[in-house]
Amino acid sequence: MNKKTRNTYLVVIFVMLMWGINVSALKVIVENFMPITITSLRILTAGLVVFIILTFTKLVRLPKNKEWFYVVGGSIFSVVMHHYFLASGLTMTSATNAGLILGMGPVLTVIFATIILKRKPTILQFIGFILGFIGVSFTVLAGNGGLNTINIGDFYILLAILAQALSFIVIKQAAETMDPRLLTGYMLVIGSVVLFVISLGTEPKGIASLGNVNYSIWLVFLFSAIIATGVGHMTYNYAISQLGPAETSIFLNLNTFFSLIGAAIFLNEAILFSHFIGLIFIVSGVIFGSGGLEAWMIQRRRKHIFKKR
């Protein structure tokens, strides 16, 4: 494993930490605002932050020809569909069901990468994805006491994670000609505008809900929009171009455990011993599924051969 890849792993883990904390932040935000309206505003803020950063790094330019296809496709899958169905589904299903379905993200990404990109996972990587899903399942079920009855909300959550998995494939393909960080900015801004238009029809009082809110809630909003959504998605999407969609998606399993840590710290929710057992499976899944273990084994084999010579 080279230094660049190792650093990318560390950065993605940090993003997972921010996204884990963001789960608690989002819970606070949607309890004080209309969910779709505030989601569109949060994503728009994130998109503007991305463009400000890219302006200083001189990476801003207009998409060219086929790149518009990826921009629009990424906006629809990654922003509009994912966030709309996630916000709607969470109002109709339990946290247990939602957590388990979202835990299917890495496996679905592998399936799409195999079908669309013709990239088959190795045996060790496949084992990693299974271990990760077991870890997510163990963690979620331990905290909620079992799987509740399946309903329409579960179908919405499934659509949300399917859309996100497809967006990872779009981002990987777009990265061949377009910087994924610039793609992220366009996706966030365009997707937020579409979500806002949708909110006008589904949440007529959405704009009014923005008033009379304590300033501390707005501070939570800024953390979620700037750090977790803006910088977080820009960094994660860049990692996809470096590691691959399947290899990067396996780190999403860490999001489940970090969200529990965030909930314990900021929302005073309990962490059980069972959660740590789930963490063991999750970390094992990341080590296997990311390709890190195979890279280490290859490096060790080469050193052994070199010493023999």
C-alpha positions as a Markdown table, in Angstrom:
| # | Residue | x | y | z |
|---|---|---|---|---|
| 1 | Met | 0.0 | 0.0 | 0.0 |
| 2 | Asn | 1.5 | 3.3 | -1.0 |
| 3 | Lys | 1.5 | 6.5 | 1.1 |
| 4 | Lys | -1.2 | 8.2 | -1.1 |
| 5 | Thr | -3.6 | 5.4 | -0.7 |
| 6 | Arg | -3.0 | 5.2 | 3.0 |
| 7 | Asn | -3.6 | 8.9 | 3.4 |
| 8 | Thr | -6.8 | 8.6 | 1.3 |
| 9 | Tyr | -8.0 | 5.8 | 3.7 |
| 10 | Leu | -7.4 | 8.1 | 6.7 |
| 11 | Val | -9.2 | 11.0 | 5.1 |
| 12 | Val | -12.3 | 8.8 | 4.3 |
| 13 | Ile | -12.4 | 7.6 | 7.9 |
| 14 | Phe | -12.4 | 11.2 | 9.1 |
| 15 | Val | -15.3 | 11.9 | 6.7 |
| 16 | Met | -17.2 | 9.0 | 8.1 |
| 17 | Leu | -16.6 | 10.5 | 11.6 |
| 18 | Met | -18.1 | 13.8 | 10.4 |
| 19 | Trp | -21.0 | 12.0 | 8.8 |
| 20 | Gly | -21.6 | 10.0 | 11.9 |
| 21 | Ile | -21.8 | 13.2 | 14.0 |
| 22 | Asn | -24.0 | 14.7 | 11.3 |
| 23 | Val | -26.7 | 12.1 | 12.0 |
| 24 | Ser | -27.3 | 13.7 | 15.4 |
| 25 | Ala | -27.1 | 17.1 | 13.8 |
| 26 | Leu | -29.7 | 16.2 | 11.2 |
| 27 | Lys | -32.0 | 14.9 | 13.9 |
| 28 | Val | -31.9 | 18.3 | 15.6 |
| 29 | Ile | -32.4 | 20.1 | 12.4 |
| 30 | Val | -35.4 | 18.2 | 11.1 |
| 31 | Glu | -37.1 | 18.5 | 14.5 |
| 32 | Asn | -37.0 | 22.3 | 14.2 |
| 33 | Phe | -37.7 | 22.8 | 10.5 |
| 34 | Met | -39.7 | 21.3 | 7.6 |
| 35 | Pro | -37.5 | 18.4 | 6.5 |
| 36 | Ile | -37.4 | 18.8 | 2.7 |
| 37 | Thr | -37.2 | 22.6 | 2.8 |
| 38 | Ile | -34.3 | 22.7 | 5.2 |
| 39 | Thr | -32.6 | 19.9 | 3.4 |
| 40 | Ser | -32.7 | 21.9 | 0.1 |
| 41 | Leu | -31.2 | 24.9 | 2.0 |
| 42 | Arg | -28.6 | 22.8 | 3.7 |
| 43 | Ile | -27.5 | 21.3 | 0.4 |
| 44 | Leu | -27.5 | 24.6 | -1.4 |
| 45 | Thr | -25.2 | 26.1 | 1.3 |
| 46 | Ala | -22.9 | 23.1 | 1.0 |
| 47 | Gly | -22.7 | 23.5 | -2.8 |
| 48 | Leu | -21.9 | 27.2 | -2.5 |
| 49 | Val | -19.1 | 26.4 | 0.0 |
| 50 | Val | -17.7 | 23.8 | -2.4 |
| 51 | Phe | -17.6 | 26.4 | -5.2 |
| 52 | Ile | -15.9 | 29.0 | -2.9 |
| 53 | Ile | -13.2 | 26.4 | -2.1 |
| 54 | Leu | -12.7 | 25.5 | -5.7 |
| 55 | Thr | -12.5 | 29.1 | -6.8 |
| 56 | Phe | -9.5 | 29.6 | -4.6 |
| 57 | Thr | -7.9 | 26.4 | -6.0 |
| 58 | Lys | -8.8 | 27.5 | -9.6 |
| 59 | Leu | -10.7 | 24.4 | -10.4 |
| 60 | Val | -14.0 | 26.0 | -11.4 |
| 61 | Arg | -15.1 | 25.6 | -15.0 |
| 62 | Leu | -18.3 | 24.8 | -17.0 |
| 63 | Pro | -19.0 | 21.2 | -17.8 |
| 64 | Lys | -18.3 | 20.1 | -21.3 |
| 65 | Asn | -20.6 | 18.2 | -23.6 |
| 66 | Lys | -21.0 | 14.7 | -22.1 |
| 67 | Glu | -20.1 | 16.0 | -18.6 |
| 68 | Trp | -23.5 | 17.6 | -18.3 |
| 69 | Phe | -25.0 | 14.1 | -18.5 |
| 70 | Tyr | -23.0 | 13.1 | -15.4 |
| 71 | Val | -23.8 | 16.4 | -13.6 |
| 72 | Val | -27.5 | 15.9 | -14.1 |
| 73 | Gly | -27.4 | 12.2 | -13.4 |
| 74 | Gly | -25.4 | 12.7 | -10.3 |
| 75 | Ser | -27.7 | 15.5 | -9.1 |
| 76 | Ile | -30.8 | 13.3 | -9.6 |
| 77 | Phe | -29.3 | 10.2 | -7.9 |
| 78 | Ser | -27.0 | 11.6 | -5.2 |
| 79 | Val | -29.1 | 14.6 | -4.1 |
| 80 | Val | -32.7 | 14.6 | -5.2 |
| 81 | Met | -33.6 | 11.0 | -5.0 |
| 82 | His | -31.3 | 10.0 | -2.1 |
| 83 | His | -32.2 | 12.9 | 0.1 |
| 84 | Tyr | -35.9 | 13.0 | -0.8 |
| 85 | Phe | -36.6 | 9.3 | -0.2 |
| 86 | Leu | -34.4 | 9.3 | 2.9 |
| 87 | Ala | -36.2 | 12.2 | 4.5 |
| 88 | Ser | -39.6 | 10.8 | 3.6 |
| 89 | Gly | -38.8 | 7.2 | 4.5 |
| 90 | Leu | -37.5 | 8.1 | 8.0 |
| 91 | Thr | -40.9 | 9.6 | 8.8 |
| 92 | Met | -42.6 | 6.3 | 8.0 |
| 93 | Thr | -40.3 | 3.6 | 9.3 |
| 94 | Ser | -38.2 | 2.7 | 12.3 |
| 95 | Ala | -34.5 | 3.5 | 12.8 |
| 96 | Thr | -33.9 | -0.2 | 12.9 |
| 97 | Asn | -35.3 | -0.9 | 9.5 |
| 98 | Ala | -33.7 | 2.2 | 8.0 |
| 99 | Gly | -30.3 | 1.4 | 9.5 |
| 100 | Leu | -30.3 | -2.2 | 8.1 |
| 101 | Ile | -31.4 | -1.1 | 4.6 |
| 102 | Leu | -28.8 | 1.7 | 4.5 |
| 103 | Gly | -26.2 | -0.9 | 5.5 |
| 104 | Met | -26.8 | -2.6 | 2.2 |
| 105 | Gly | -25.1 | 0.4 | 0.4 |
| 106 | Pro | -21.6 | -1.1 | 0.0 |
| 107 | Val | -23.1 | -4.4 | -1.3 |
| 108 | Leu | -25.3 | -2.6 | -3.8 |
| 109 | Thr | -22.4 | -0.5 | -4.9 |
| 110 | Val | -20.4 | -3.7 | -5.6 |
| 111 | Ile | -23.3 | -5.1 | -7.6 |
| 112 | Phe | -23.6 | -2.0 | -9.8 |
| 113 | Ala | -19.8 | -1.7 | -10.2 |
| 114 | Thr | -19.7 | -5.4 | -11.4 |
| 115 | Ile | -22.6 | -4.9 | -13.8 |
| 116 | Ile | -21.8 | -1.4 | -15.2 |
| 117 | Leu | -18.0 | -1.0 | -14.7 |
| 118 | Lys | -17.2 | -4.7 | -15.1 |
| 119 | Arg | -15.2 | -4.6 | -11.8 |
| 120 | Lys | -15.5 | -7.8 | -10.0 |
| 121 | Pro | -14.5 | -7.9 | -6.3 |
| 122 | Thr | -11.9 | -10.3 | -5.1 |
| 123 | Ile | -12.8 | -13.1 | -2.6 |
| 124 | Leu | -11.3 | -11.1 | 0.3 |
| 125 | Gln | -13.2 | -8.0 | -0.7 |
| 126 | Phe | -16.5 | -9.9 | -1.0 |
| 127 | Ile | -15.9 | -11.3 | 2.5 |
| 128 | Gly | -15.3 | -7.8 | 3.7 |
| 129 | Phe | -18.7 | -6.6 | 2.4 |
| 130 | Ile | -20.4 | -9.4 | 4.1 |
| 131 | Leu | -18.6 | -8.8 | 7.4 |
| 132 | Gly | -19.5 | -5.1 | 7.1 |
| 133 | Phe | -23.2 | -5.8 | 6.6 |
| 134 | Ile | -23.2 | -8.2 | 9.6 |
| 135 | Gly | -21.6 | -5.5 | 11.7 |
| 136 | Val | -24.1 | -2.9 | 10.7 |
| 137 | Ser | -27.0 | -5.3 | 11.3 |
| 138 | Phe | -25.6 | -6.3 | 14.7 |
| 139 | Thr | -25.1 | -2.7 | 15.7 |
| 140 | Val | -28.5 | -1.5 | 14.6 |
| 141 | Leu | -30.5 | -4.4 | 16.0 |
| 142 | Ala | -28.6 | -4.2 | 19.3 |
| 143 | Gly | -29.8 | -0.7 | 19.9 |
| 144 | Asn | -33.4 | -1.0 | 18.8 |
| 145 | Gly | -34.5 | -4.4 | 19.9 |
| 146 | Gly | -35.4 | -6.1 | 16.6 |
| 147 | Leu | -36.7 | -5.6 | 13.2 |
| 148 | Asn | -40.1 | -4.0 | 12.9 |
| 149 | Thr | -42.8 | -4.7 | 10.3 |
| 150 | Ile | -41.8 | -3.8 | 6.7 |
| 151 | Asn | -43.8 | -0.8 | 5.3 |
| 152 | Ile | -43.7 | 1.8 | 2.5 |
| 153 | Gly | -41.1 | 3.8 | 4.5 |
| 154 | Asp | -38.7 | 0.8 | 4.1 |
| 155 | Phe | -39.3 | 0.9 | 0.3 |
| 156 | Tyr | -38.4 | 4.6 | 0.3 |
| 157 | Ile | -35.2 | 4.0 | 2.2 |
| 158 | Leu | -34.3 | 1.2 | -0.3 |
| 159 | Leu | -34.8 | 3.7 | -3.1 |
| 160 | Ala | -32.6 | 6.2 | -1.3 |
| 161 | Ile | -29.7 | 3.8 | -1.0 |
| 162 | Leu | -30.1 | 2.4 | -4.5 |
| 163 | Ala | -29.9 | 6.0 | -5.8 |
| 164 | Gln | -26.8 | 6.7 | -3.8 |
| 165 | Ala | -25.1 | 3.5 | -5.0 |
| 166 | Leu | -25.8 | 4.5 | -8.6 |
| 167 | Ser | -24.4 | 7.9 | -8.0 |
| 168 | Phe | -21.1 | 6.4 | -7.0 |
| 169 | Ile | -20.9 | 4.8 | -10.4 |
| 170 | Val | -21.7 | 8.1 | -12.1 |
| 171 | Ile | -19.0 | 9.9 | -10.1 |
| 172 | Lys | -16.4 | 7.3 | -11.0 |
| 173 | Gln | -17.3 | 7.5 | -14.7 |
| 174 | Ala | -17.3 | 11.3 | -14.6 |
| 175 | Ala | -13.9 | 11.4 | -12.9 |
| 176 | Glu | -12.3 | 10.3 | -16.2 |
| 177 | Thr | -12.6 | 13.9 | -17.6 |
| 178 | Met | -14.0 | 16.0 | -14.7 |
| 179 | Asp | -12.6 | 16.7 | -11.2 |
| 180 | Pro | -15.0 | 14.9 | -8.8 |
| 181 | Arg | -14.8 | 17.9 | -6.5 |
| 182 | Leu | -16.2 | 20.2 | -9.2 |
| 183 | Leu | -18.8 | 17.6 | -10.0 |
| 184 | Thr | -19.8 | 17.6 | -6.4 |
| 185 | Gly | -20.4 | 21.4 | -6.4 |
| 186 | Tyr | -22.6 | 21.2 | -9.5 |
| 187 | Met | -24.6 | 18.2 | -8.1 |
| 188 | Leu | -25.2 | 19.9 | -4.8 |
| 189 | Val | -26.4 | 23.2 | -6.3 |
| 190 | Ile | -28.6 | 21.8 | -9.0 |
| 191 | Gly | -30.0 | 19.1 | -6.7 |
| 192 | Ser | -30.8 | 21.6 | -4.0 |
| 193 | Val | -32.8 | 23.8 | -6.4 |
| 194 | Val | -34.8 | 20.8 | -7.6 |
| 195 | Leu | -35.5 | 19.8 | -3.9 |
| 196 | Phe | -36.6 | 23.3 | -3.1 |
| 197 | Val | -39.1 | 23.3 | -6.0 |
| 198 | Ile | -40.4 | 19.9 | -4.7 |
| 199 | Ser | -40.7 | 21.4 | -1.1 |
| 200 | Leu | -42.8 | 24.2 | -2.4 |
| 201 | Gly | -45.5 | 21.7 | -3.3 |
| 202 | Thr | -45.0 | 19.2 | -0.4 |
| 203 | Glu | -44.3 | 21.7 | 2.4 |
| 204 | Pro | -46.2 | 25.0 | 1.8 |
| 205 | Lys | -45.2 | 26.3 | 5.2 |
| 206 | Gly | -41.6 | 25.3 | 4.8 |
| 207 | Ile | -40.2 | 28.9 | 4.4 |
| 208 | Ala | -42.2 | 30.1 | 7.4 |
| 209 | Ser | -40.6 | 27.3 | 9.5 |
| 210 | Leu | -37.2 | 29.0 | 9.1 |
| 211 | Gly | -38.2 | 31.8 | 11.5 |
| 212 | Asn | -38.2 | 31.9 | 15.3 |
| 213 | Val | -35.4 | 29.3 | 15.7 |
| 214 | Asn | -32.7 | 29.6 | 18.3 |
| 215 | Tyr | -29.3 | 30.6 | 17.0 |
| 216 | Ser | -27.7 | 27.4 | 18.3 |
| 217 | Ile | -29.8 | 25.4 | 15.9 |
| 218 | Trp | -28.4 | 27.5 | 13.1 |
| 219 | Leu | -24.9 | 26.7 | 14.3 |
| 220 | Val | -25.8 | 23.0 | 14.0 |
| 221 | Phe | -27.1 | 23.7 | 10.6 |
| 222 | Leu | -23.9 | 25.4 | 9.5 |
| 223 | Phe | -21.8 | 22.5 | 10.8 |
| 224 | Ser | -24.0 | 20.0 | 8.8 |
| 225 | Ala | -24.0 | 22.1 | 5.7 |
| 226 | Ile | -20.4 | 23.3 | 5.5 |
| 227 | Ile | -18.3 | 20.5 | 7.2 |
| 228 | Ala | -20.4 | 17.3 | 6.8 |
| 229 | Thr | -22.2 | 17.9 | 3.5 |
| 230 | Gly | -20.0 | 20.4 | 1.6 |
| 231 | Val | -16.4 | 19.4 | 2.5 |
| 232 | Gly | -17.4 | 15.8 | 3.4 |
| 233 | His | -19.1 | 15.0 | 0.1 |
| 234 | Met | -16.4 | 16.8 | -1.9 |
| 235 | Thr | -13.7 | 14.8 | -0.2 |
| 236 | Tyr | -15.6 | 11.5 | -0.4 |
| 237 | Asn | -16.4 | 11.8 | -4.1 |
| 238 | Tyr | -12.7 | 12.6 | -4.8 |
| 239 | Ala | -11.8 | 9.4 | -2.9 |
| 240 | Ile | -14.1 | 7.4 | -5.2 |
| 241 | Ser | -12.0 | 8.6 | -8.2 |
| 242 | Gln | -8.8 | 7.4 | -6.4 |
| 243 | Leu | -10.0 | 4.1 | -4.8 |
| 244 | Gly | -13.0 | 3.1 | -6.8 |
| 245 | Pro | -16.7 | 3.1 | -5.9 |
| 246 | Ala | -16.9 | -0.3 | -4.3 |
| 247 | Glu | -13.7 | 0.1 | -2.3 |
| 248 | Thr | -14.7 | 3.5 | -1.0 |
| 249 | Ser | -18.3 | 2.5 | -0.2 |
| 250 | Ile | -17.2 | -0.1 | 2.3 |
| 251 | Phe | -16.1 | 2.7 | 4.6 |
| 252 | Leu | -19.8 | 3.8 | 4.9 |
| 253 | Asn | -20.2 | 1.0 | 7.4 |
| 254 | Leu | -18.1 | 3.0 | 9.9 |
| 255 | Asn | -20.8 | 5.7 | 9.6 |
| 256 | Thr | -23.2 | 3.5 | 11.6 |
| 257 | Phe | -20.8 | 3.2 | 14.6 |
| 258 | Phe | -19.7 | 6.9 | 14.5 |
| 259 | Ser | -23.4 | 7.9 | 14.5 |
| 260 | Leu | -23.8 | 6.0 | 17.7 |
| 261 | Ile | -20.9 | 7.8 | 19.3 |
| 262 | Gly | -22.3 | 11.1 | 18.2 |
| 263 | Ala | -25.8 | 10.2 | 19.6 |
| 264 | Ala | -24.2 | 9.2 | 22.9 |
| 265 | Ile | -22.2 | 12.5 | 23.2 |
| 266 | Phe | -24.8 | 15.0 | 21.8 |
| 267 | Leu | -28.1 | 13.3 | 22.4 |
| 268 | Asn | -27.3 | 11.3 | 25.6 |
| 269 | Glu | -28.3 | 8.0 | 24.0 |
| 270 | Ala | -26.8 | 4.7 | 25.4 |
| 271 | Ile | -24.0 | 2.7 | 23.9 |
| 272 | Leu | -24.3 | -1.0 | 24.5 |
| 273 | Phe | -21.6 | -3.7 | 24.7 |
| 274 | Ser | -23.3 | -5.3 | 21.6 |
| 275 | His | -22.4 | -2.2 | 19.7 |
| 276 | Phe | -18.7 | -2.9 | 20.2 |
| 277 | Ile | -19.2 | -6.4 | 18.8 |
| 278 | Gly | -20.7 | -4.9 | 15.8 |
| 279 | Leu | -17.7 | -2.5 | 15.5 |
| 280 | Ile | -15.4 | -5.5 | 15.3 |
| 281 | Phe | -17.3 | -6.8 | 12.3 |
| 282 | Ile | -17.4 | -3.4 | 10.7 |
| 283 | Val | -13.7 | -2.7 | 11.1 |
| 284 | Ser | -12.9 | -6.2 | 9.8 |
| 285 | Gly | -15.2 | -5.5 | 6.8 |
| 286 | Val | -13.3 | -2.3 | 6.1 |
| 287 | Ile | -9.9 | -4.0 | 6.3 |
| 288 | Phe | -11.0 | -6.8 | 3.9 |
| 289 | Gly | -13.4 | -4.8 | 1.6 |
| 290 | Ser | -11.2 | -1.7 | 1.0 |
| 291 | Gly | -8.4 | -3.8 | -0.5 |
| 292 | Gly | -6.1 | -2.7 | 2.3 |
| 293 | Leu | -5.4 | -6.3 | 3.5 |
| 294 | Glu | -4.6 | -7.5 | 0.0 |
| 295 | Ala | -2.3 | -4.5 | -0.6 |
| 296 | Trp | -0.5 | -5.3 | 2.6 |
| 297 | Met | -0.2 | -9.0 | 1.7 |
| 298 | Ile | 1.2 | -8.2 | -1.7 |
| 299 | Gln | 3.7 | -5.8 | -0.2 |
| 300 | Arg | 4.9 | -8.4 | 2.3 |
| 301 | Arg | 5.2 | -11.0 | -0.5 |
| 302 | Arg | 7.4 | -8.6 | -2.6 |
| 303 | Lys | 9.6 | -7.9 | 0.4 |
| 304 | His | 10.0 | -11.6 | 1.0 |
| 305 | Ile | 11.0 | -12.3 | -2.6 |
| 306 | Phe | 13.4 | -9.3 | -2.6 |
| 307 | Lys | 15.1 | -10.7 | 0.5 |
| 308 | Lys | 15.6 | -14.1 | -1.0 |
| 309 | Arg | 17.3 | -12.5 | -4.0 |
